[in-house]
Amino acid sequence: MAVEEVLPAFADAFPFERFNEMQSAALPALLNREDNVVVSAPTASGKTALAELAICETLADDGTALFLAPLRALTNEKESEWERFEDLGYSVYVVTGERDLNPRRAERADILVMTPEKADSATRKHDTPRYSFITDVDCCVIDEVHLLDSDRRGAVLEVTVSRLRRLCDPRVVALSATMPNIDDVADWLDAPEETTFAFGDDYRPVPLNADVKTYSHGENAFADKYRRLYRALDLAEPHIRDEGQCLVFVSSRQDTVQAAKKARDELAERDIPMGARGDYDFHNDAAELSNDTLRQSVLDGVGFHHAGLAREDKNRVEAWFKEGKIQLLFSTSTLAWGVNLPARCVVIRDTKLHDPLEGEVDMSPLDVLQMLGRAGRPGYDDTGYAWVVCDRSEADKYRRLLRDGKEIESRLAGELDAHLNAEIALGTIGDVDDVMDWLATTFYYARAQSAPDEYAAGSALRERVSDTLSELVADGFVEQDGLRVESTRLGHLASKFYLRLSTARRFADLAERCADADRAADVGVDDLLETVAGATEFDSVSARSDEQDAVSAVVTDAPDDLDAGQRKVLAILRSGMTGTTPTELKSDAWVIRQNALRLLAALREFLDTLGTARAANLACRVEARVEHGVSADAVGLTAIDGVGSGRAGKLAAAGFQSPADVLRAGVSGLVSAGLSEGVAEQVVENAKDQPVVVVDWASFPETIGTGENQLCEVTVANNGGGVRAGLRVTVNGREMTAKPSYLGQTTLPVAVFGADADELTYTVEVAFPDEPLPPVTRSRTVEVR
């Protein structure tokens, strides 16, 4: 069917002139009905156009479309790809965790692009001005809905779509690679039979010949990688000699680089004619690549692709592969999920991968099928060839996967407590009856109806949910009064920060310890780091044998309740605070540190809400040190906008410790410390946004008679930028008063009394729970006569 005839107003939004057979079959359901739609079709059969059809239909009705992309990297792809809609006058806005949200742009957008995780966050905060736009969605397109079966992300997608349907009831269009139990997904989304499509392999534009090949497993994992690489090259060689192309999937970014290097040498030894060193224009274009290894590699017809490459480099690699200038491309799984980059031959070299948080894990069956589906170039190949290279012991497992596919399962059961808590915290669930009503909106419930033997169903399901609710009440996340249920402060915090509930309980215990005046003084930096390292989120981290000596060198005094993997997390955090992470730990350090920073931010708010401002401030300083890798003396300087680890270290070496020090020194003092004049001027200007505390003791006495009492006032003023603070007054180390304040000018009543001691030392402490500034303390001593 011609695009111009079907959608004349949107013809320019499509990169082709005619819809293919599969797209044409689904057209009436998308354009002539308002029902929800579920489509299962082979990879590369043209599902993206169905998403665009649904979006066009929404735009034609002046509605807002939400596109849920399976990976953050793919949200950026859609931003550039859908400039076609921008050219037609529609606004496309990508909302991801790595960008600052512009609520006005989001509110005005015609097409929103988000990951399930970001949509989850938005729907949880839908009643705030920043995220109210999410309730205006008229159509939600779920790309790769079989992501429901993902261990780590499936439950998030499931509860997010269910919540969105309760909030604004958008039309849902769910797209998927081939899945045997499409009816379960259709039941979940209330899609009728007329709008549920299961397109088989006969709709593949190029038939697929998929198989499993084994290799001889050795004792050395490093050598095994090369055994699998040579096996992959054996499979690719005949296609490359025939001027075809091969896509080889490996487990990590670094492996794409190393495999490409080794493959270049091996292909040269095999005397396989490929490469474009004689192409002068290509040679010039390759010289513009920012990655040195890639620049050398592509000239020999070998490339690599992963999410860590600069966007310009990725774009060039993709273009050159499409043009045939790169014949052999090594990639991570990211390429299989979104970029339309098929090859005649696809080989999965690695079926296992190292996850910094999980250790060695099997590649998910969904990823395997997604990668294999990239084999075969429409319009060029008669057949696509795809292989899984694996150990003999796993060959039958992968053969069954290729033969039978993978049923989509719900992963909600493993996280039922956290998601039930979140719904109660949101107010979606207000009584016990609401609990089952909520569960009935989930894919878990739909799957339980069709597979009761594998899932709890009927009375067993109700009993399971009742037990989960009882546990939430017992652990302090929920309060129950008769049939009514309501979230506690702890429940709200756990939901806000997406914490596993055991971690939230661990954080609350530390906050309660900090709130206890008799125990608070014992809480230090190590307590915070050990609390985070022991979080359930890090339970699966493993310490490899070559890392254990490095861990032991950093962590000599870890508590007994931390296992080897959690000790590794602690080592990374401790060493990261000073920018001295051991080389052996660096490969996992970035991912672990990013997760730890999220947990530290959560811990800071737990301490602020359930503990004290001074404890929250300590967490804030620890968080800043882990992020910037600076000393305790320099961390306060990172509160100044534009001062990172380098400038903070330089200024600390010159004796600066706080924004107040910067303001006192002025531009000339910062220039003397090594900053350029322009940078110094900006740093001084930015330092004015930070607080400058002045304590006025007024008529505070120097002496007092034994048995006498005098009520005095101490004024705490802020001559800098406004900030939230916790004020605390102690006498001889014992707390007299504590209060929160938005620090402008605050007067504190202080009782001076003639006690048994010879002298009384009164200390005013000002701590900043939201800033990595050391607490400001001022003291006054009164003699007792």
Buried (B, 14 or more C-beta within 10 A) or exposed (E): BEBEEBBEEBBEBBEEEEBBEBBEBBBEBBBEEEBBBBBBBBBBBBBBBBBBBBBBBBBEEEBBBBBBBBBBBBBBBBBEBBEBBEEBEBBBBBBBEEEEBEBEBBBEBBBBBBBBBBBBBBBBBBEEEBBBBBBBBBBBBBBBBBBBBBEEBBBBBBBBBBBBBBBBEBBBBBBBBBBEBBBBBBBBBEBEEEBBBBBEEEBBBBBBEBEBBBBEBEEEEEEBBBBBBBBBBBBBBEBBEEEBBBBBBBBBBBBBBBBBBBBBEBBEEEEBEBBBEEEEEBEEBBEEBEBEBBBBBBBBBBBBBBBBBEEEBBEBBBEBBBEBBBBBBBBBBBBBBBBBBBBBBBBBBBBBBBBBBBBEBEBBBBBBBBBBBBBBBBEEBEEBBBBBBBBEEBBEBBBEBBEEBBBBBBBBBEBBBBBBBBBBBBEBBBBBEBBBEBBEBBBBBBBBBBBEEEBBBEEEBBEBBEEBBEBBBEBBBBBBEEEEBBBBBBBBBBBBBBBBBBBBBBBBEBBEBBBBEEEBEEBEBBBBBBBBBBBBBBBEBBBBEEBBEBBEEBBEEBEEEBBBBBBBBBBBBBBBBEEEBBEBBEBBBEBBBEBBBBBBBBBBBBBBBBBBBBBBBBBBBBBBBBBBBBBBBBBBBBBBEEBBBEBBBBBBEBEBBBBBBBBEBEBEBBBEBEBEEEBBBBBBEBBBBBBBBBBEBEEBBEEBEEEEEBEBEBBBBBEBBEBBBBBBBBBEEEBBBBEEBEBEEBEBEBEBBBBEEEEBEBBBBBBBBBBBBBBBBBEBEBEBE
